[in-house]
Amino acid sequence: MSPSHNVVDESASLTGTNRFELLLFRLGADNHSAQNELFGINVLKVREIVTMPTVTAVAGAPKFSLGVVQLRDQIIPVFDLPGIVGCKLPGEPSLMLVTEFGRTTQAFTVESVDDIVRLDWNQVISSESSGTSHSLVTSMARLDEGTDSARLAQVLDVEAILRLVTPEKQRPQVDPKDVGDKITLKPGSVILVADDSFVARALLEQALKAMKVPYEMVKSGREAWDRLNALKAAAEAEGQTILDKVSLMLTDLEMPEMDGFTLTRNIKQDVRMRALPVVIHSSLSGSANEDHVRSVGADGYVAKFSAEELSTTLRRVLGSRAQ
């Protein structure tokens, strides 16, 4: 089975409203607690859900790899998601999620799919701020709030998972030769970066350091918006504008409390902040998301992760603003 085009289109249309749809699934019993926990992934990253086909084992495959399958004339790697997160299925896997994000297509085995729920990003709490930080979980989604059956779902950091199962030589790298010469900003200003994935933040830090550009890193859209307002107030107290403090906002799309679309729209609707250039940097792709990038007024979009493309986009946007 697969999400219908209507479901995907409707889910994509929510991105401008600080709402999204989360696919809920289970991965069997936890190896430590024996609990069968609830996990989630953004619907926009799921291409389809299929009954487990025959998997062809690959010699010398990395840990957690089950092999490959041929699906609609495409060879797709299949990974043991329960094993990756420390769970165990009661039997052989019967379902797999085919996912598309970060310029890749891959499949993950699951025990069962429970539901698709529509949430506000305010219902999602960063795993770091909630005191439940885990390298493979970005956040906790609060479900059925205000009822006796309130639940939590762990939103997986698919970028961290993909990095874990990718051989080191094939992982995204930052080569200083790819990013070009130093990017010079207005003295005293920085690039403000918002991303909830520790893997993405680490790669971005490497890239920005290679570009020799000053930056400040935050972990959510809400944190970025609060920081921008604080910097705007500080600038105005000094007779300056936000552009004297921040040269560019670089933001992810999927983040707890406030998504990148809402953050961008807030910036562009603020009279004293709208001149601030915004570049969206996301593992989500597709024409629907790119249309939304344009509709909220973002100045650029680059898919995760290519240091060369990121550098080119930052230079283009900063250069066009300087002219």
ABEGO torsion letter per residue (X at the ends): XBBBAAAAAAAAAAAAAGBBBBBBBBAEBBAAAGBBBBBBBBAAABABBBBBBBBBBBBGBBBGBAEBBBBGGBBBBBBBAAAAAGBBBABBBABBBBBBBGGBBBBBBBABBABBBBBBAAABBBAAAAGABBAABABBBBBGBGBAABBBBBBBBAAAAAAAABBAAABBBBBAAAAEBBBBBBBGBBBBBBBABAAAAAAAAAAAAAAGBBBBBBABAAAAAAAAAAAAAAAAAAGBBAAAABABBBBBABBBGBBAAAAAAAAAABAAAAABBBBBBBABBEAAAAAAAAAAGBABBBBOBBAAAAAAAAAAAAAAAAX
